[in-house]
Amino acid sequence: MKRFTIVIMLILCFGILASCNAENAKSTLDVSAIDIVKAIDGSFDLKGALIYNKDEEDTTDMLEVFYGITDTSILSDFAFSTPAERQAATIAVLKVNNKSDIEGIKTIIKDFYIQSYLTLFKPYLPEMYAIVEKYSFIEYDNALILVVYDTTGNTEILNKIEELNK
């Protein structure tokens, strides 16, 4: 009788774990990175920024040049805006294959992109420097979103993503 009870308990435990895992698998962001960038761009004035996505020619090279990300194999999708001349506002949406890569990408972007723009703007354009200082990261399921904007509005961005992901 004890063995039977133990077997039943093990089956229940595995069933619960499997259902939790299946539930987590369904919670990934199903919207494309370019759709997110375009929706966010519609809410904020990116002041003439150009928008790129992974399907365009040379965008993996641009991802390295602008953000310092050299290994694009960890990304399932990406889209980003490049700031217009003498502007700081930008948005990048990076969807990862594995959520554990998000922290590493944050570090690369902080060390490369943010520091480069802080150094560039500080002596010449203090108002743009102040915008870059307000950068933020938003994590949403399997996506990392970089927002550099004078009034970030993370709640508004999350609401837009929720609308798109329905």
ZATORVEX-129090 format. One record per residue (C-alpha): residue number from 1; residue in one letter; chain; z, x, y. Coordinates in Angstrom, 2 decimals, m for minus. Example, Ala and Ser with C-alpha at 12.3 -4.5 7.8 and 13.67 -1.06 7.14 Angstrom:
ZATORVEX-129090
(1, 'a', 'A', (7.80, 12.30, m4.50)) (2, 's', 'A', (7.14, 13.67, m1.06)) 
end
This chain:
ZATORVEX-129090
(1, 'm', 'A', (0.00, 0.00, 0.00)) (2, 'k', 'A', (0.80, 2.87, 2.42)) (3, 'r', 'A', (m2.61, 4.46, 1.83)) (4, 'f', 'A', (m4.33, 1.17, 2.47)) (5, 't', 'A', (m2.42, 0.77, 5.78)) (6, 'i', 'A', (m3.26, 4.32, 6.82)) (7, 'v', 'A', (m6.95, 3.81, 6.03)) (8, 'i', 'A', (m7.01, 0.57, 8.05)) (9, 'm', 'A', (m5.29, 2.30, 11.00)) (10, 'l', 'A', (m7.79, 5.18, 10.89)) (11, 'i', 'A', (m10.72, 2.75, 10.85)) (12, 'l', 'A', (m9.26, 0.91, 13.85)) (13, 'c', 'A', (m8.70, 4.18, 15.74)) (14, 'f', 'A', (m12.27, 5.35, 15.10)) (15, 'g', 'A', (m13.60, 1.94, 16.10)) (16, 'i', 'A', (m11.68, 2.02, 19.37)) (17, 'l', 'A', (m12.87, 5.56, 20.13)) (18, 'a', 'A', (m16.47, 4.64, 19.32)) (19, 's', 'A', (m16.38, 1.60, 21.58)) (20, 'c', 'A', (m14.89, 3.64, 24.44)) (21, 'n', 'A', (m17.61, 6.23, 24.01)) (22, 'a', 'A', (m20.32, 3.55, 23.94)) (23, 'e', 'A', (m18.88, 1.97, 27.09)) (24, 'n', 'A', (m18.94, 5.34, 28.89)) (25, 'a', 'A', (m22.53, 5.94, 27.83)) (26, 'k', 'A', (m23.62, 2.71, 29.54)) (27, 's', 'A', (m22.05, 3.65, 32.87)) (28, 't', 'A', (m24.62, 6.24, 33.97)) (29, 'l', 'A', (m26.56, 5.76, 37.14)) (30, 'd', 'A', (m29.89, 4.14, 36.25)) (31, 'v', 'A', (m31.45, 4.37, 39.72)) (32, 's', 'A', (m33.78, 7.27, 40.50)) (33, 'a', 'A', (m32.61, 9.97, 42.88)) (34, 'i', 'A', (m35.51, 9.33, 45.26)) (35, 'd', 'A', (m34.63, 5.61, 45.49)) (36, 'i', 'A', (m31.06, 6.54, 46.44)) (37, 'v', 'A', (m32.19, 9.01, 49.11)) (38, 'k', 'A', (m34.61, 6.47, 50.57)) (39, 'a', 'A', (m31.91, 3.77, 50.63)) (40, 'i', 'A', (m29.46, 6.11, 52.33)) (41, 'd', 'A', (m32.14, 7.31, 54.74)) (42, 'g', 'A', (m32.72, 3.69, 55.70)) (43, 's', 'A', (m29.05, 3.39, 56.70)) (44, 'f', 'A', (m28.77, 6.62, 58.65)) (45, 'd', 'A', (m31.07, 8.25, 61.13)) (46, 'l', 'A', (m31.90, 11.59, 59.54)) (47, 'k', 'A', (m33.82, 12.52, 62.68)) (48, 'g', 'A', (m37.21, 13.30, 61.16)) (49, 'a', 'A', (m36.01, 14.89, 57.94)) (50, 'l', 'A', (m38.60, 15.22, 55.18)) (51, 'i', 'A', (m37.74, 13.80, 51.76)) (52, 'y', 'A', (m38.70, 15.47, 48.47)) (53, 'n', 'A', (m38.18, 14.63, 44.82)) (54, 'k', 'A', (m38.53, 16.42, 41.51)) (55, 'd', 'A', (m42.03, 15.08, 40.87)) (56, 'e', 'A', (m43.53, 16.85, 43.86)) (57, 'e', 'A', (m45.08, 20.28, 43.70)) (58, 'd', 'A', (m42.81, 23.26, 44.49)) (59, 't', 'A', (m39.65, 21.15, 44.85)) (60, 't', 'A', (m37.74, 23.21, 42.28)) (61, 'd', 'A', (m38.45, 26.27, 44.44)) (62, 'm', 'A', (m37.32, 24.35, 47.51)) (63, 'l', 'A', (m34.14, 23.31, 45.71)) (64, 'e', 'A', (m33.38, 26.99, 45.25)) (65, 'v', 'A', (m34.31, 27.95, 48.82)) (66, 'f', 'A', (m32.32, 25.17, 50.50)) (67, 'y', 'A', (m29.38, 24.63, 48.16)) (68, 'g', 'A', (m29.19, 27.79, 46.04)) (69, 'i', 'A', (m29.69, 25.91, 42.75)) (70, 't', 'A', (m31.71, 28.12, 40.43)) (71, 'd', 'A', (m31.20, 26.36, 37.08)) (72, 't', 'A', (m32.83, 22.97, 37.38)) (73, 's', 'A', (m32.63, 22.39, 33.62)) (74, 'i', 'A', (m29.11, 21.00, 34.17)) (75, 'l', 'A', (m30.58, 18.25, 36.37)) (76, 's', 'A', (m32.15, 15.12, 34.98)) (77, 'd', 'A', (m33.40, 14.03, 38.40)) (78, 'f', 'A', (m33.09, 15.10, 42.02)) (79, 'a', 'A', (m34.23, 14.23, 45.50)) (80, 'f', 'A', (m33.24, 15.66, 48.85)) (81, 's', 'A', (m34.07, 15.67, 52.50)) (82, 't', 'A', (m34.65, 18.79, 54.51)) (83, 'p', 'A', (m33.28, 18.78, 58.03)) (84, 'a', 'A', (m35.76, 18.52, 60.86)) (85, 'e', 'A', (m35.95, 21.47, 63.22)) (86, 'r', 'A', (m32.58, 22.20, 64.84)) (87, 'q', 'A', (m30.95, 19.27, 63.06)) (88, 'a', 'A', (m28.20, 19.25, 60.48)) (89, 'a', 'A', (m28.41, 15.79, 58.90)) (90, 't', 'A', (m29.41, 15.88, 55.25)) (91, 'i', 'A', (m28.85, 14.10, 51.96)) (92, 'a', 'A', (m29.27, 15.42, 48.43)) (93, 'v', 'A', (m28.93, 13.41, 45.22)) (94, 'l', 'A', (m28.58, 15.54, 42.11)) (95, 'k', 'A', (m28.34, 13.73, 38.77)) (96, 'v', 'A', (m26.96, 15.97, 36.04)) (97, 'n', 'A', (m27.44, 15.89, 32.28)) (98, 'n', 'A', (m23.79, 16.78, 31.77)) (99, 'k', 'A', (m21.04, 15.68, 34.17)) (100, 's', 'A', (m19.18, 18.95, 33.58)) (101, 'd', 'A', (m21.89, 20.71, 35.65)) (102, 'i', 'A', (m20.98, 18.84, 38.84)) (103, 'e', 'A', (m18.18, 21.19, 39.93)) (104, 'g', 'A', (m20.42, 24.24, 39.52)) (105, 'i', 'A', (m23.16, 22.62, 41.59)) (106, 'k', 'A', (m20.63, 21.76, 44.31)) (107, 't', 'A', (m19.55, 25.40, 44.46)) (108, 'i', 'A', (m23.15, 26.64, 44.69)) (109, 'i', 'A', (m23.97, 24.20, 47.49)) (110, 'k', 'A', (m20.79, 25.05, 49.43)) (111, 'd', 'A', (m21.28, 28.80, 49.05)) (112, 'f', 'A', (m25.01, 28.78, 49.76)) (113, 'y', 'A', (m26.19, 25.78, 51.78)) (114, 'i', 'A', (m23.09, 24.83, 53.76)) (115, 'q', 'A', (m22.18, 28.41, 54.63)) (116, 's', 'A', (m25.77, 29.23, 55.64)) (117, 'y', 'A', (m25.97, 26.29, 58.00)) (118, 'l', 'A', (m22.51, 26.93, 59.44)) (119, 't', 'A', (m23.53, 30.50, 60.17)) (120, 'l', 'A', (m26.88, 29.41, 61.62)) (121, 'f', 'A', (m25.55, 26.68, 63.91)) (122, 'k', 'A', (m22.22, 28.09, 65.12)) (123, 'p', 'A', (m23.48, 30.41, 67.86)) (124, 'y', 'A', (m26.44, 28.31, 69.06)) (125, 'l', 'A', (m25.91, 24.61, 68.31)) (126, 'p', 'A', (m22.21, 23.77, 68.22)) (127, 'e', 'A', (m22.91, 20.01, 67.93)) (128, 'm', 'A', (m24.89, 20.64, 64.71)) (129, 'y', 'A', (m22.17, 23.00, 63.48)) (130, 'a', 'A', (m19.68, 20.14, 63.89)) (131, 'i', 'A', (m21.91, 17.87, 61.78)) (132, 'v', 'A', (m22.20, 20.43, 58.97)) (133, 'e', 'A', (m18.43, 20.85, 58.99)) (134, 'k', 'A', (m18.11, 17.14, 58.14)) (135, 'y', 'A', (m20.20, 17.42, 54.95)) (136, 's', 'A', (m19.00, 15.49, 51.96)) (137, 'f', 'A', (m19.72, 15.14, 48.28)) (138, 'i', 'A', (m19.81, 11.79, 46.56)) (139, 'e', 'A', (m19.63, 11.69, 42.78)) (140, 'y', 'A', (m21.09, 8.60, 41.19)) (141, 'd', 'A', (m21.34, 8.56, 37.42)) (142, 'n', 'A', (m23.78, 11.35, 36.53)) (143, 'a', 'A', (m24.82, 12.01, 40.13)) (144, 'l', 'A', (m23.59, 14.30, 42.87)) (145, 'i', 'A', (m24.56, 13.26, 46.38)) (146, 'l', 'A', (m24.32, 15.67, 49.30)) (147, 'v', 'A', (m24.08, 13.98, 52.68)) (148, 'v', 'A', (m24.28, 15.96, 55.92)) (149, 'y', 'A', (m24.13, 13.48, 58.74)) (150, 'd', 'A', (m22.14, 13.04, 61.94)) (151, 't', 'A', (m20.44, 9.88, 60.64)) (152, 't', 'A', (m20.64, 10.18, 56.91)) (153, 'g', 'A', (m19.98, 6.57, 55.93)) (154, 'n', 'A', (m19.28, 7.26, 52.25)) (155, 't', 'A', (m18.21, 3.66, 51.63)) (156, 'e', 'A', (m21.53, 2.38, 52.95)) (157, 'i', 'A', (m23.40, 4.86, 50.76)) (158, 'l', 'A', (m21.45, 3.82, 47.67)) (159, 'n', 'A', (m22.18, 0.17, 48.44)) (160, 'k', 'A', (m25.91, 0.95, 48.68)) (161, 'i', 'A', (m25.82, 2.73, 45.32)) (162, 'e', 'A', (m23.96, m0.21, 43.75)) (163, 'e', 'A', (m26.65, m2.58, 45.06)) (164, 'l', 'A', (m29.43, m0.38, 43.68)) (165, 'n', 'A', (m27.73, 0.09, 40.31)) (166, 'k', 'A', (m27.43, m3.66, 39.59)) 
end
